Amino acid sequence: MPERAGIASSGQLVTALGRVRVRLRPIGSDEPRPSSPSPYDDWGQIDPRAADLDIDRWVIEIFSDEVGSDGPGVTSVGDMTALPVWFGPTTGSMAMNIGIGIVEGFRGRGIGSIAQGMLADLLHDRGIVRVQASTDVTNEPEQRALAKAGFAFEGIAIGAQVRADGRHDLQVWSHVRVL
Ligand SMILES: CC(C)(COP(=O)(O)OP(=O)(O)OC[C@H]1O[C@@H](n2cnc3c(N)ncnc32)[C@H](O)[C@@H]1OP(=O)(O)O)[C@@H](O)C(=O)NCCC(=O)NCCS
């Protein structure tokens, strides 16, 4: 990841308190993850078929001398998911769609940008060429975070998502590494 204001290098965040490192810890579907509610995941009625989706999960952790509630210097600040999306029946046609939630008090500090860039790199390293993310057309923080993470805006998926308050258009972003 190129260096930007506030971001020293991949996985490192420079704050007023000093350097904070970000890491992704894989978790199982039954393991607890931090709560990060937002208007963008107020789903209403969940389709039971969604429970069968093959979702990989990670907790986003930051660690430094200055923070610590989950152990020595480690704080869980959010979670991420990755879900296979097939564009054809061949191995190379499988993309991964990622999702993220940051705990409210930790938003807007650069963590979401770093974590999404890290997960894209991790998935590329596993052989996935296309990593994609979709977000509501009104979700400017996520759009900015994806752009900072090196994702490219591709277009609008019209009427793609239904939440408790109705149907919504989503922006589609991608992070492509040809292997
Ligand atoms: C969207 C989200 C994952 C981004 O993570 P983050 O750690 O807050 O992102 P970053 O700090 O790396 O970047 C957020 C950008 O949005 C801007 N921003 C504007 N309003 C903001 C707000 N209310 N909260 C957070 N960031 C905001 C930040 O300033 C920053 O842009 P900048 O660096 O150009 O100034 C996180 O805010 C979040 O969990 N939000 C609620 C859940 C959600 O929307 N998830 C995504 C669903 S697709």
The ligand as an SDF file (V2000), in Angstrom:
LIG
                    3D

 48 50  0  0  0  0  0  0  0  0999 V2000
  -17.3970    2.2270    6.7730 C   0  0  0  0  0  0  0  0  0  0  0  0
  -16.3180    1.8030    7.7620 C   0  0  0  0  0  0  0  0  0  0  0  0
  -16.0530    0.3120    7.6570 C   0  0  0  0  0  0  0  0  0  0  0  0
  -15.0120    2.5410    7.3780 C   0  0  0  0  0  0  0  0  0  0  0  0
  -14.0180    2.2180    8.3310 O   0  0  0  0  0  0  0  0  0  0  0  0
  -13.2610    3.4140    9.0540 P   0  0  0  0  0  0  0  0  0  0  0  0
  -12.2040    2.8450    9.9010 O   0  0  0  0  0  0  0  0  0  0  0  0
  -14.2550    4.3110    9.6830 O   0  0  0  0  0  0  0  0  0  0  0  0
  -12.6390    4.0770    7.7430 O   0  0  0  0  0  0  0  0  0  0  0  0
  -11.4150    5.0680    7.5800 P   0  0  0  0  0  0  0  0  0  0  0  0
  -11.2010    5.8320    8.8300 O   0  0  0  0  0  0  0  0  0  0  0  0
  -10.2750    4.2680    7.0450 O   0  0  0  0  0  0  0  0  0  0  0  0
  -11.9470    5.9950    6.4150 O   0  0  0  0  0  0  0  0  0  0  0  0
  -13.2530    6.5600    6.5300 C   0  0  0  0  0  0  0  0  0  0  0  0
  -13.3220    7.7900    5.6940 C   0  0  0  0  0  0  0  0  0  0  0  0
  -14.6280    8.3180    5.7370 O   0  0  0  0  0  0  0  0  0  0  0  0
  -14.6140    9.5980    6.3770 C   0  0  0  0  0  0  0  0  0  0  0  0
  -15.8000    9.7510    7.2120 N   0  0  0  0  0  0  0  0  0  0  0  0
  -16.7230   10.6750    7.0040 C   0  0  0  0  0  0  0  0  0  0  0  0
  -17.7070   10.5400    7.9030 N   0  0  0  0  0  0  0  0  0  0  0  0
  -17.3900    9.5030    8.6760 C   0  0  0  0  0  0  0  0  0  0  0  0
  -18.0360    8.8570    9.7760 C   0  0  0  0  0  0  0  0  0  0  0  0
  -19.2080    9.2940   10.2570 N   0  0  0  0  0  0  0  0  0  0  0  0
  -17.4470    7.8080   10.3470 N   0  0  0  0  0  0  0  0  0  0  0  0
  -16.2680    7.3490    9.8680 C   0  0  0  0  0  0  0  0  0  0  0  0
  -15.6040    7.9370    8.8190 N   0  0  0  0  0  0  0  0  0  0  0  0
  -16.1730    8.9980    8.2360 C   0  0  0  0  0  0  0  0  0  0  0  0
  -13.3250    9.6410    7.1420 C   0  0  0  0  0  0  0  0  0  0  0  0
  -12.9120   10.9640    7.3630 O   0  0  0  0  0  0  0  0  0  0  0  0
  -12.4080    8.8790    6.2080 C   0  0  0  0  0  0  0  0  0  0  0  0
  -12.0580    9.5920    5.0690 O   0  0  0  0  0  0  0  0  0  0  0  0
  -10.7190   10.4830    4.9740 P   0  0  0  0  0  0  0  0  0  0  0  0
   -9.6000    9.6500    5.5230 O   0  0  0  0  0  0  0  0  0  0  0  0
  -10.5960   10.7740    3.5210 O   0  0  0  0  0  0  0  0  0  0  0  0
  -10.9370   11.6690    5.8240 O   0  0  0  0  0  0  0  0  0  0  0  0
  -16.7090    2.1640    9.2310 C   0  0  0  0  0  0  0  0  0  0  0  0
  -16.8720    3.5600    9.3300 O   0  0  0  0  0  0  0  0  0  0  0  0
  -17.9670    1.4490    9.6850 C   0  0  0  0  0  0  0  0  0  0  0  0
  -17.8880    0.3430   10.2180 O   0  0  0  0  0  0  0  0  0  0  0  0
  -19.1470    2.0660    9.4760 N   0  0  0  0  0  0  0  0  0  0  0  0
  -20.4100    1.4440    9.8250 C   0  0  0  0  0  0  0  0  0  0  0  0
  -20.6480    0.0910    9.1490 C   0  0  0  0  0  0  0  0  0  0  0  0
  -20.5030    0.1690    7.6500 C   0  0  0  0  0  0  0  0  0  0  0  0
  -20.8860    1.1390    7.0100 O   0  0  0  0  0  0  0  0  0  0  0  0
  -19.9180   -0.8860    7.0850 N   0  0  0  0  0  0  0  0  0  0  0  0
  -19.7260   -1.0190    5.6680 C   0  0  0  0  0  0  0  0  0  0  0  0
  -20.9710   -1.5460    5.0570 C   0  0  0  0  0  0  0  0  0  0  0  0
  -20.7040   -1.8660    3.3410 S   0  0  0  0  0  0  0  0  0  0  0  0
  1  2  1  0
  2  3  1  0
  2  4  1  0
  2 36  1  0
  4  5  1  0
  5  6  1  0
  6  7  2  0
  6  8  1  0
  6  9  1  0
  9 10  1  0
 10 11  2  0
 10 12  1  0
 10 13  1  0
 13 14  1  0
 14 15  1  0
 15 16  1  0
 15 30  1  0
 16 17  1  0
 17 18  1  0
 17 28  1  0
 18 19  1  0
 18 27  1  0
 19 20  2  0
 20 21  1  0
 21 22  1  0
 21 27  2  0
 22 23  1  0
 22 24  2  0
 24 25  1  0
 25 26  2  0
 26 27  1  0
 28 29  1  0
 28 30  1  0
 30 31  1  0
 31 32  1  0
 32 33  2  0
 32 34  1  0
 32 35  1  0
 36 37  1  0
 36 38  1  0
 38 39  2  0
 38 40  1  0
 40 41  1  0
 41 42  1  0
 42 43  1  0
 43 44  2  0
 43 45  1  0
 45 46  1  0
 46 47  1  0
 47 48  1  0
M  END
$$$$
